[in-house]
């Protein structure tokens, strides 16, 4: 089973992906993690990633799809969780073409639906708690930056909801509930 988790920054995609790894043995494919791993790998693809990132440029969709291809070819997991990818319709098309070419399918796209104001409050509280505990806090975990990141997410990613709804793979869960409740909602969607 291959799935995409959609949701804005702070919605809990990473946490829910980890639950799916634990519960179902799936492999989480986070583009950020894959890029960092590739950069330090020394492979041909890794060298391309390092060159682009060292210049301060965004890695192209072609490179990201190449990294995903490598992961899919070199892992015999029962399924993959795409976390943070795709973000655009162009990326969704490229991922669909790659999966089809490899004889794989996309079984579900699950959106963690959130209330923007409540999400900002949740992230700010988490940052304040981390700071109070002496843990590192992201420099952009402030209300203005969070709202800017959310706006960018919604502008870029919202077309994917309609795209995957039309393909019959889209489902939505209430992402503001407890982590365990969200975990149960996702399991129900995947098991129906």
C-alpha positions in Angstrom: 0.0 0.0 0.0 1.4 3.4 -1.0 -0.1 6.6 0.4 0.4 10.3 0.6 -0.1 12.3 3.7 -1.2 15.8 3.0 -1.3 18.6 5.6 0.3 21.9 6.4 3.4 22.3 8.5 2.8 21.2 12.1 -0.3 19.1 11.3 1.3 15.9 12.5 2.2 14.2 9.2 5.6 13.1 10.5 4.1 11.6 13.7 1.4 9.8 11.8 3.9 8.5 9.3 5.9 7.0 12.2 2.8 5.3 13.4 2.3 3.8 10.0 5.9 2.6 10.0 5.4 0.9 13.4 1.9 -0.5 12.7 2.3 -1.6 9.0 6.0 -1.8 8.3 5.7 0.9 5.6 8.7 3.1 4.7 8.4 6.9 5.1 9.7 8.9 2.2 10.2 12.4 3.5 11.7 14.5 0.7 13.7 16.6 3.2 15.3 13.5 4.7 16.0 12.0 1.3 17.7 15.2 0.1 19.9 15.4 3.3 20.7 11.7 3.0 21.5 12.0 -0.8 23.7 15.0 -0.3 26.0 13.1 2.0 25.8 9.7 0.2 28.5 10.3 -2.4 26.4 8.7 -5.2 26.0 10.3 -8.6 22.5 11.6 -7.6 23.9 12.7 -4.3 26.5 14.8 -6.0 23.9 16.5 -8.1 21.8 17.3 -5.0 24.9 18.6 -3.1 25.8 20.9 -6.0 22.3 22.4 -6.2 21.9 22.8 -2.5 25.4 24.3 -2.1 24.4 26.9 -4.6 21.4 27.7 -2.4 19.0 26.7 -5.2 15.9 24.6 -5.0 16.3 21.0 -6.0 14.3 20.3 -9.2 11.3 18.0 -9.4 13.4 15.8 -11.7 16.0 15.2 -9.0 13.4 14.5 -6.3 11.6 12.0 -8.6 15.0 10.4 -9.2 15.6 10.0 -5.5 12.1 8.5 -5.0 12.8 6.1 -7.9 16.0 5.0 -6.1 14.2 4.4 -2.9 11.4 2.5 -4.5 13.8 0.3 -6.4 16.0 -0.4 -3.4 13.4 -1.2 -0.8 11.1 -4.2 -0.6 8.7 -2.7 2.0 5.0 -3.5 1.9 4.3 0.2 1.1 5.5 3.8 1.1 4.3 6.9 2.8 5.0 10.1 0.8 5.4 12.9 3.3 5.9 16.4 2.0 5.6 15.3 -1.7 3.9 16.0 -4.0 3.3 19.7 -3.3 2.1 20.7 -6.7 0.0 19.2 -9.6 3.2 18.9 -11.7 4.8 16.8 -9.0 1.6 14.7 -8.6 1.6 13.9 -12.3 5.3 13.0 -12.2 4.8 10.8 -9.2 1.8 9.1 -10.8 3.9 8.5 -14.0 6.8 7.0 -12.0 4.5 4.7 -10.0 2.8 3.5 -13.1 6.1 2.9 -14.9 7.3 0.8 -11.9 4.0 -1.2 -11.8 3.0 0.4 -8.5 -0.1 2.2 -7.4 -1.1 5.0 -5.2 -3.7 3.6 -2.9 -4.7 6.5 -0.7 -4.2 10.2 -0.2 -5.0 11.3 3.4 -5.3 14.9 4.3 -4.9 15.9 7.9 -7.5 18.7 8.0 -6.7 21.4 10.5 -8.0 24.7 11.8 -5.4 27.3 10.9 -5.8 29.4 14.1 -5.7 26.3 16.4 -2.7 24.9 14.5 -0.7 28.2 14.9 -1.6 28.1 18.6 -0.5 24.4 18.9 2.9 25.1 17.2 3.5 28.3 19.3 2.8 26.4 22.5 5.1 23.5 21.4 7.9 26.0 20.7 7.4 27.8 24.0 7.4 24.5 25.9 10.6 23.4 24.0 12.3 26.8 24.7 11.4 26.5 28.4 12.9 23.1 28.5 16.1 24.4 27.0 15.6 22.6 23.7 16.3 24.1 20.3 13.4 26.0 18.6 13.0 26.8 14.9 13.8 30.4 14.3 10.6 30.7 12.1 8.3 29.3 14.8 6.6 32.7 15.4 3.1 33.7 14.4 3.9 35.8 11.3 6.3 33.2 9.9 3.8 30.3 10.6 1.0 32.1 8.9 3.2 32.8 5.9 4.2 29.1 5.7 0.6 28.1 6.0 -0.5 30.5 3.2 2.3 29.1 0.9 1.2 25.6 1.7 -2.5 26.2 1.0 -1.8 28.1 -2.2 0.6 25.4 -3.6 -1.0 22.2 -2.2 -4.8 22.8 -2.1 -5.2 21.9 -5.8 -4.0 18.4 -4.9 -7.2 17.8 -2.9 -9.4 18.1 -6.0 -6.8 16.3 -8.1 -6.8 13.2 -5.9 -10.5 13.4 -5.1 -11.2 13.1 -8.8 -9.0 10.0 -8.9 -10.9 8.5 -6.1 -8.0 8.2 -3.7 -8.6 11.2 -1.4 -9.8 10.9 2.2 -9.8 13.4 5.0 -9.2 13.0 8.7 -9.6 15.5 11.5 -6.0 16.4 12.2 -6.7 18.6 15.3 -7.8 15.6 17.4 -5.4 13.7 19.7 -2.5 11.9 18.0 -4.1 8.5 18.9 -7.5 9.5 17.5 -5.9 10.7 14.3 -4.0 7.4 14.1 -7.3 5.5 14.4 -9.0 7.6 11.8 -6.1 6.9 9.3 -6.3 3.2 10.0 -10.0 3.2 9.4 -9.5 5.0 6.1 -6.8 2.6 5.0 -8.7 -0.5 6.0 -12.0 0.2 4.2 
